[in-house]
Amino acid sequence: MKMRRFAFTLVALSVVGCGRSHPLSVGGPAGAAGAGGPAGAVDATGAAGSANGAGSTGSAGNIGIVGVAGGTGDAGAPVPVGAGCGKPLPLNQVPTSPGAPTGYTHYTVMGTGATLAGPLPSKVGPRTFWVRVPVDYDRNHRYRVVYIGQGCGGYEVANTVAMQMFSQQQGGNEEAIYVALDIPRDMANQDCYDNRDGPSSQEWEAFELFHTVVDANYCVDNDNVFVAGYSTGGWLANMWGCYFAGDGAHPANGTPGGAGVSPRRFAPRYHLRGQAVVNGGEPDNNPPCNGPVAAIWIHDTSDANAVAVDSAALARTLRMNGCEGSPTAPWHPEIPGLSVCQQYTACPESYPVVFCETNYCHSDDHEVAIPAFTLFYDQVSVPSP
């Protein structure tokens, strides 16, 4: 099934009410780090991989993954981009039930402590995530990938508490690969993602580790990779939508249309097509952004914290997309719930910006977010090859 593409621009959403974000086993241990290089990623069920950069096939597992290339030293050879296409699903892939969170398979990778500020031993440790595929998964069809960040609280429960973007009953789309992201256990930011440490955050390396495993084991459309999140997951989406935007091999380094001088430190082979945020925030110590990105926010006007930080993220994106000062117009007001959304009409067709304002207070707004984000992804997705 090919993705459809529609023309539209950046949109914002706002609604009024207040509540805390809602808070399932871990796979086999990670391959050990190579000399000077980072750890190899692990399989879903096996024993530890060998040292020197590449995780070997687990003795009881089935999908050992090679190590992610390190910034220094000799690391394992990187997995070719798109290596998962043509391969059967992992033997331990949990069967998918349409409309239900069943179908998520749990993975563990080992964070090496690498950050944009240099190595930090305190941030070495396992990171876990869940992967869900369509019930009619076709090994030769490249699927959209959506990373989903949860709210603060609860460990290894992202498969049940993150937005159910797959639920067609709620306006979602089953025909995508969804990756639900667990909160790290190292308490770098209490029981939230590591979204306050700027260049010292472990989340830059985390995306590289996660997507290397996903791309190696599933048929991925690497031109249509998205991130969505609520609360701390929204902060994460703003972080990744800045750093992993644009062309990873030639980053813009904060200048719209500028030519980068060097590849990104993390995941230079990959990029995010778009970001979607519910009541998140924009860290004021983010590293330079790397290019334009399609973006949509759902913002609660009664959430005083989100008001300022979502506005900063919006300003950053309009600047990177080359449409500061753009006029706005309603975005799909004919669809129930979306009358609160405005699109920035001067933004490029391929990099729209939408901002929606609700009157709740730090709600996950899933009744609006799931159909709005799905529609947004449909409209900006590049046609599959």
matplotlib code that plots the C-alpha trace (Angstrom):
import matplotlib.pyplot as plt

x = [0.0, 1.6, 1.6, -0.5, 0.9, -1.1, -0.1, -0.4, 1.5, 2.7, -0.3, -0.8, -3.6, -5.0, -7.9, -8.7, -8.2, -5.0, -3.5, -0.2, 1.0, 0.2, 2.8, 5.6, 10.3, 13.5, 15.4, 18.8, 21.8, 23.8, 26.9, 30.0, 31.7, 34.5, 37.9, 37.4, 33.9, 30.4, 28.5, 26.8, 23.1, 21.4, 18.9, 15.5, 16.0, 19.6, 22.7, 25.3, 27.2, 30.9, 33.3, 35.0, 32.0, 29.7, 27.0, 27.1, 24.0, 22.6, 22.9, 19.2, 18.2, 17.7, 18.6, 22.0, 22.7, 26.1, 27.5, 26.8, 29.8, 31.6, 33.0, 36.4, 38.2, 37.2, 33.5, 31.5, 30.7, 27.4, 24.3, 23.4, 20.6, 17.3, 18.8, 15.5, 13.7, 13.2, 13.8, 11.1, 9.9, 12.0, 11.0, 9.9, 7.8, 4.6, 1.5, -0.4, -4.1, -5.7, -6.7, -5.0, -1.5, -0.7, 1.9, 4.7, 8.0, 10.5, 14.1, 17.1, 20.2, 23.2, 23.9, 27.6, 27.4, 28.3, 26.9, 27.5, 29.4, 31.7, 31.5, 29.6, 30.0, 26.9, 24.8, 26.1, 23.3, 20.5, 17.7, 14.5, 11.8, 9.0, 8.2, 4.8, 4.1, 0.9, -1.0, -0.5, 3.2, 4.8, 8.6, 9.1, 7.0, 8.8, 6.7, 6.5, 8.1, 6.7, 8.6, 6.3, 7.3, 5.2, 4.7, 6.8, 6.4, 6.5, 9.3, 9.0, 5.3, 5.5, 3.7, 0.6, 0.8, 2.1, -0.5, -2.2, -1.3, -2.2, -5.9, -8.1, -11.1, -9.4, -8.3, -4.9, -3.4, -2.4, -0.2, 2.9, 5.7, 5.3, 8.2, 7.2, 10.0, 10.6, 11.8, 15.4, 16.0, 19.2, 17.1, 19.1, 15.9, 13.9, 11.3, 11.3, 13.4, 16.8, 15.4, 17.1, 20.8, 21.2, 24.4, 25.0, 21.7, 21.8, 18.8, 21.0, 22.8, 19.5, 17.9, 20.9, 20.8, 17.0, 16.8, 19.8, 18.0, 14.6, 16.2, 18.1, 15.1, 12.1, 11.4, 11.6, 10.9, 13.8, 12.4, 9.3, 10.5, 8.5, 8.5, 5.5, 5.3, 3.3, 4.8, 8.4, 7.8, 6.9, 10.2, 12.0, 10.1, 11.2, 14.8, 14.9, 12.9, 15.7, 18.9, 17.8, 16.0, 17.3, 19.9, 21.9, 25.0, 25.1, 23.5, 22.5, 24.0, 21.3, 21.3, 18.3, 19.6, 23.1, 25.8, 27.1, 30.8, 30.6, 28.1, 26.1, 27.8, 24.8, 22.8, 24.2, 22.6, 19.1, 16.8, 13.4, 10.7, 8.5, 7.7, 4.4, 4.1, 1.4, 2.3, 6.0, 8.8, 11.9, 15.1, 16.9, 20.2, 19.4, 22.4, 22.1, 19.3, 20.2, 17.5, 13.8, 11.2, 7.5, 5.9, 2.6, 1.9, -1.2, -0.9, -3.0, -3.5, -4.0, -0.6, 1.6, 4.9, 4.0, 2.9, 6.4, 8.3, 6.0, 6.2, 10.0, 9.8, 7.4, 9.7, 12.7, 10.8, 9.5, 13.0, 14.5, 11.7, 12.3, 8.8, 9.1, 6.3, 4.0, 0.2, -2.0, -5.2, -7.5, -6.2, -8.9, -11.7, -14.2, -12.8, -14.2, -11.7, -9.4, -11.1, -8.5, -5.6, -3.9, -1.4, 1.4, 0.7, 4.0, 5.9, 7.2, 4.7, 7.1, 7.8, 4.4, 3.9, 0.7, -0.2, -3.3, -4.6, -6.9, -8.3, -7.2, -4.3, -1.4, -3.7, -2.5, -5.3, -5.4, -8.9, -7.4, -3.8, -4.2, -6.3, -4.5, -1.0, -2.1, -3.5, -0.4, 1.9, -0.3, 0.1, 3.8, 5.0, 7.2, 5.8, 7.3, 9.7]
y = [0.0, 3.2, 6.3, 9.2, 12.7, 15.9, 19.5, 21.5, 23.7, 23.9, 23.7, 24.5, 23.3, 24.5, 23.1, 23.8, 21.0, 19.5, 16.2, 14.3, 12.0, 8.3, 6.1, -3.8, -7.8, -6.7, -8.6, -10.1, -8.2, -6.0, -6.8, -5.3, -2.2, -2.5, -1.1, 2.7, 2.1, 1.9, -1.2, -3.5, -3.6, -6.7, -9.2, -9.4, -12.6, -13.8, -13.7, -11.0, -10.2, -10.4, -7.5, -5.3, -3.4, -6.0, -7.9, -11.5, -13.6, -14.5, -18.1, -18.3, -15.4, -14.8, -11.3, -10.2, -6.7, -5.2, -2.4, 1.2, 3.0, 5.0, 8.5, 7.3, 4.0, 0.9, 0.0, -2.8, -2.4, -0.5, -2.3, -1.2, 1.3, -0.6, -4.0, -5.2, -5.2, -8.7, -10.3, -12.2, -10.9, -11.8, -15.2, -13.8, -11.0, -10.8, -11.2, -8.0, -7.6, -4.7, -1.9, -3.3, -2.6, -6.3, -6.9, -4.9, -6.7, -5.6, -4.7, -3.7, -1.8, -0.7, 3.0, 3.7, 7.1, 8.9, 12.4, 15.5, 16.9, 13.8, 10.5, 10.4, 7.2, 8.0, 7.6, 4.1, 1.6, -0.3, 1.5, -0.4, 0.1, -1.7, -2.4, -3.1, -3.9, -4.1, -7.4, -7.9, -6.9, -7.3, -7.9, -6.2, -3.0, -0.1, 1.2, 4.6, 4.5, 6.5, 6.8, 7.5, 9.1, 8.6, 11.0, 10.9, 7.9, 4.1, 1.9, -0.5, 0.3, 2.5, -0.1, 0.4, 4.1, 5.8, 7.2, 4.4, 5.9, 2.5, 2.7, 3.3, 3.6, 6.7, 8.0, 6.3, 4.1, 0.4, 0.5, 1.7, 0.5, 2.0, 2.2, 3.0, 4.4, 3.5, 6.0, 5.4, 3.9, 6.0, 8.9, 11.4, 13.5, 11.8, 9.4, 11.3, 11.2, 12.9, 16.1, 18.8, 18.1, 19.6, 18.3, 16.0, 14.2, 10.4, 10.8, 11.7, 8.4, 6.6, 7.5, 6.1, 2.9, 2.4, 3.1, 1.0, -2.0, -1.1, -0.6, -3.8, -6.0, -4.5, -3.0, 0.7, 3.7, 5.9, 8.9, 8.7, 8.5, 10.5, 11.2, 12.0, 12.5, 13.8, 15.8, 14.6, 12.6, 16.0, 17.5, 14.5, 15.0, 18.7, 17.6, 15.0, 17.2, 19.8, 17.7, 14.9, 17.1, 17.9, 15.9, 14.0, 13.8, 17.6, 19.3, 23.0, 23.7, 26.1, 28.2, 27.7, 26.5, 26.5, 23.9, 21.9, 21.5, 17.9, 15.1, 14.8, 13.0, 10.6, 8.9, 10.8, 8.2, 8.9, 11.9, 12.7, 13.7, 15.3, 15.8, 15.9, 17.2, 17.3, 19.7, 19.3, 21.8, 23.1, 22.8, 26.1, 24.3, 22.3, 21.8, 23.5, 22.2, 20.5, 21.6, 22.0, 19.6, 19.2, 19.9, 20.0, 20.9, 20.5, 22.9, 23.4, 27.1, 26.4, 24.7, 27.7, 25.7, 24.5, 28.0, 29.3, 26.3, 25.3, 28.8, 28.6, 25.3, 26.9, 29.9, 27.6, 25.6, 28.6, 29.9, 26.6, 26.2, 29.7, 31.0, 33.4, 35.9, 33.7, 34.4, 31.6, 29.9, 27.2, 23.7, 21.2, 22.8, 20.5, 17.6, 17.3, 18.5, 20.2, 23.6, 24.7, 24.2, 26.9, 26.3, 28.7, 29.3, 30.7, 27.5, 25.2, 22.5, 19.8, 21.3, 22.5, 23.8, 23.5, 24.8, 23.8, 25.3, 23.5, 24.6, 21.6, 21.6, 19.2, 16.5, 14.1, 15.3, 11.9, 12.5, 15.3, 14.2, 10.7, 11.8, 15.1, 13.5, 10.7, 13.2, 15.2, 12.2, 11.2, 14.6, 15.0, 11.4, 11.0, 8.4, 5.0, 3.6]
z = [0.0, -1.1, 1.0, -0.2, -0.5, 0.0, 0.0, 3.3, 5.6, 9.3, 11.7, 15.5, 17.9, 21.4, 23.8, 28.2, 31.6, 33.6, 34.4, 34.8, 32.1, 32.5, 33.4, 29.9, 29.5, 28.3, 25.5, 25.8, 27.0, 24.6, 22.7, 24.3, 23.0, 20.5, 21.2, 21.0, 19.4, 20.9, 21.8, 19.3, 19.4, 20.7, 19.4, 21.0, 22.9, 22.8, 24.9, 24.8, 21.6, 21.3, 21.8, 19.2, 17.9, 16.5, 18.4, 17.4, 17.0, 20.5, 21.4, 21.9, 19.7, 16.0, 14.9, 16.2, 14.9, 14.1, 16.2, 15.3, 14.0, 16.6, 16.4, 17.4, 17.3, 15.3, 15.5, 14.0, 10.3, 10.0, 8.8, 5.2, 5.0, 4.3, 5.2, 6.7, 3.3, 1.9, 5.3, 7.2, 10.5, 13.5, 14.8, 18.1, 16.6, 18.7, 16.4, 15.8, 16.7, 14.8, 17.0, 20.1, 21.6, 21.2, 18.6, 20.2, 20.4, 23.1, 22.3, 24.4, 23.1, 25.2, 25.4, 25.4, 27.2, 23.9, 23.7, 21.7, 24.6, 24.8, 26.6, 29.9, 31.9, 34.0, 30.8, 29.9, 30.2, 28.5, 26.6, 25.7, 23.0, 21.4, 17.7, 16.2, 12.5, 10.4, 10.7, 6.9, 7.0, 3.6, 3.8, 0.5, 1.2, 2.7, 5.7, 7.3, 10.8, 13.7, 17.0, 19.9, 23.2, 26.3, 29.2, 32.4, 34.7, 34.3, 33.0, 30.1, 29.6, 26.5, 24.4, 26.5, 27.6, 24.4, 22.0, 20.0, 16.6, 15.0, 16.2, 13.1, 15.4, 16.9, 13.5, 13.3, 10.6, 11.0, 7.9, 9.6, 11.8, 15.3, 17.8, 21.4, 23.4, 27.1, 29.7, 30.6, 34.1, 34.9, 36.3, 34.2, 34.3, 37.0, 35.4, 32.1, 28.9, 29.1, 27.7, 29.8, 29.3, 25.8, 24.1, 27.1, 26.6, 25.9, 23.5, 20.5, 20.6, 21.5, 18.1, 16.3, 18.3, 18.0, 14.3, 13.4, 14.9, 13.3, 9.8, 10.0, 10.9, 9.2, 5.8, 6.5, 4.3, 5.5, 3.7, 5.9, 9.5, 12.1, 15.8, 18.0, 21.7, 24.6, 27.6, 28.0, 24.8, 23.2, 24.4, 22.8, 19.6, 19.5, 20.2, 17.5, 15.0, 15.3, 15.3, 13.0, 10.5, 7.0, 5.1, 7.7, 5.5, 4.8, 7.9, 7.6, 11.1, 12.0, 8.8, 6.5, 3.2, 4.5, 3.6, 6.5, 7.1, 8.5, 8.9, 12.1, 14.9, 15.4, 12.7, 9.7, 7.4, 8.6, 9.0, 10.3, 7.9, 10.5, 14.2, 16.1, 19.6, 22.3, 25.2, 24.9, 25.2, 23.4, 25.4, 25.5, 25.2, 22.1, 19.7, 16.3, 14.1, 10.8, 8.4, 7.7, 9.1, 8.8, 12.2, 14.0, 17.6, 19.8, 22.6, 25.7, 26.4, 30.1, 30.4, 31.3, 30.8, 27.4, 26.2, 26.3, 25.2, 22.4, 21.1, 21.1, 19.1, 16.6, 16.2, 15.6, 13.0, 11.1, 11.0, 9.8, 7.2, 5.8, 6.6, 9.6, 9.7, 7.7, 7.7, 8.9, 7.8, 9.2, 8.7, 7.8, 9.8, 8.2, 10.3, 13.8, 16.4, 14.0, 13.9, 16.6, 14.1, 12.0, 9.2, 8.2, 4.6, 3.5, 4.5, 1.8, 0.6, 1.6, 5.1, 6.4, 9.9, 11.8, 15.3, 17.2, 20.5, 22.9, 26.2, 28.3, 30.8, 29.9, 28.6, 26.0, 23.7, 22.0, 20.6, 18.5, 18.3, 16.7, 13.7, 13.3, 13.4, 11.0, 8.5, 8.8, 8.1, 5.2, 3.7, 4.0, 3.4, 0.3, -2.1, -1.4, -4.0]

ax = plt.figure().add_subplot(projection="3d")
ax.plot(x, y, z, "-o")
ax.set_aspect("equal")
plt.show()
